[in-house]
Amino acid sequence: MRQQTDALAATAHDGTDEPGRRVSSTVMKVIKEACDTVISQVEQRFSQSDHLIAAKLVDSSFFPQHVLSLPTPELDCAVKCWPALGNKEKLKSELTMLYRHSELHTGNTALSLLKSIHENNLEDTFAATVILVKIIVTTPMTTSESERNFSTLKRIKTFTRNTMGQPKGHRAAFLFK
């Protein structure tokens, strides 16, 4: 679409009643800037997807497949993303044991897997796996959650700046309405 902006400008009109009047160069610059912004945002949002791939290691819906063959690409991805996991071979052997023990597959989330390991006192046995699950549980899988938090902080900051000259009681009453 970015490459077609010049062709769009030739066929579009500026919204007036005069037929054949072309869109101004300023409007075209804005359209191109909007396209560039969308392109850069899409590239930025989808370039960091390794954590989503690595999360398959502790997704219990994949465990039956993982018993047959260990997901090496996902394991490599996890070790690359999070060096704190340490020894890849230790994590590999722990995951192999985990996939084979169906009694630990009590829930369908990473958090339920972590609870199951904790309830069975297997933190020492699955030390690297526990680290992996804790990282996955605490890592947001999308950016929308963190963006919502920043948006709320921005609103609070803006509100605080706008009410700096007002009495404290009035400011606090308005904030908690």
LINTAMO-V146594 format. One record per pair of residues at least 4 apart in sequence whose C-alpha atoms are under 8 Angstrom apart, sorted by sequence separation. I is the first residue (numbers start at 1). J is the second residue. D is the distance in whole Angstrom. If there is no record, write none. Layout:
BEGIN
I,J,D ; I,J,D
END
This chain:
BEGIN
1,5,7 ; 4,8,6 ; 5,9,6 ; 6,10,6 ; 7,11,7 ; 8,12,6 ; 9,13,8 ; 23,27,6 ; 24,28,6 ; 25,29,6 ; 26,30,6 ; 27,31,6 ; 28,32,6 ; 29,33,6 ; 30,34,6 ; 31,35,6 ; 32,36,6 ; 33,37,6 ; 34,38,6 ; 35,39,6 ; 36,40,6 ; 37,41,6 ; 38,42,6 ; 39,43,6 ; 40,44,6 ; 41,45,6 ; 42,46,6 ; 43,47,6 ; 44,48,7 ; 49,53,7 ; 50,54,6 ; 51,55,6 ; 52,56,7 ; 55,59,7 ; 59,63,7 ; 62,66,6 ; 63,67,6 ; 64,68,7 ; 65,69,7 ; 66,70,5 ; 71,75,6 ; 72,76,6 ; 73,77,6 ; 74,78,6 ; 75,79,6 ; 76,80,6 ; 77,81,6 ; 78,82,6 ; 79,83,6 ; 87,91,6 ; 88,92,6 ; 89,93,6 ; 90,94,6 ; 91,95,6 ; 92,96,6 ; 93,97,6 ; 94,98,6 ; 95,99,6 ; 96,100,6 ; 97,101,6 ; 98,102,8 ; 101,105,8 ; 102,106,8 ; 108,112,7 ; 109,113,6 ; 110,114,6 ; 111,115,6 ; 112,116,6 ; 113,117,6 ; 114,118,6 ; 115,119,6 ; 116,120,6 ; 117,121,6 ; 118,122,6 ; 122,126,6 ; 123,127,5 ; 126,130,6 ; 127,131,6 ; 128,132,6 ; 129,133,6 ; 130,134,6 ; 131,135,6 ; 132,136,6 ; 133,137,6 ; 134,138,6 ; 135,139,6 ; 136,140,8 ; 143,147,6 ; 144,148,6 ; 145,149,7 ; 146,150,6 ; 147,151,6 ; 148,152,6 ; 149,153,6 ; 150,154,6 ; 151,155,6 ; 152,156,6 ; 153,157,6 ; 154,158,6 ; 155,159,6 ; 156,160,6 ; 157,161,6 ; 158,162,6 ; 159,163,6 ; 160,164,6 ; 166,170,7 ; 167,171,6 ; 168,172,6 ; 169,173,6 ; 170,174,6 ; 171,175,6 ; 172,176,6 ; 173,177,6 ; 16,21,8 ; 23,28,7 ; 57,62,8 ; 58,63,8 ; 66,71,6 ; 107,112,5 ; 108,113,8 ; 117,122,5 ; 118,123,6 ; 140,145,7 ; 166,171,6 ; 13,19,7 ; 56,62,7 ; 79,85,6 ; 85,91,8 ; 98,104,7 ; 106,112,7 ; 107,113,7 ; 117,123,6 ; 140,146,8 ; 13,20,6 ; 14,21,7 ; 79,86,8 ; 106,113,7 ; 123,130,7 ; 13,21,5 ; 14,22,6 ; 105,113,7 ; 163,171,6 ; 13,22,5 ; 14,23,5 ; 79,88,7 ; 104,113,7 ; 117,126,8 ; 12,22,6 ; 13,23,5 ; 14,24,7 ; 106,116,7 ; 11,22,8 ; 12,23,6 ; 105,116,8 ; 10,22,7 ; 104,116,6 ; 9,22,7 ; 10,23,8 ; 75,88,8 ; 104,117,7 ; 117,130,8 ; 9,23,6 ; 57,71,7 ; 114,130,7 ; 57,74,7 ; 75,92,7 ; 56,74,7 ; 57,75,7 ; 9,28,7 ; 55,74,8 ; 114,133,7 ; 54,74,5 ; 113,133,8 ; 114,134,8 ; 53,74,6 ; 54,75,7 ; 6,28,8 ; 111,133,8 ; 5,28,7 ; 54,77,6 ; 55,78,8 ; 110,133,6 ; 53,77,7 ; 54,78,5 ; 53,78,8 ; 5,31,7 ; 51,77,8 ; 70,96,7 ; 110,136,7 ; 111,137,6 ; 5,32,7 ; 50,77,6 ; 51,78,7 ; 110,137,6 ; 50,78,8 ; 67,96,7 ; 2,32,6 ; 51,81,7 ; 66,96,8 ; 50,81,7 ; 94,125,8 ; 67,99,6 ; 94,126,6 ; 2,35,6 ; 66,99,7 ; 67,100,6 ; 1,35,8 ; 2,36,7 ; 94,128,7 ; 95,129,7 ; 64,99,7 ; 94,129,7 ; 63,99,6 ; 91,128,5 ; 57,95,8 ; 90,128,7 ; 91,129,6 ; 86,128,7 ; 85,128,6 ; 60,105,7 ; 85,131,7 ; 60,107,7 ; 61,108,7 ; 84,131,8 ; 85,132,7 ; 60,108,5 ; 59,108,7 ; 60,109,7 ; 59,109,6 ; 60,110,8 ; 58,109,8 ; 59,110,6 ; 58,110,6 ; 58,113,8 ; 58,133,7 ; 55,136,6 ; 51,136,8 ; 52,141,6 ; 51,141,7 ; 45,143,8
END
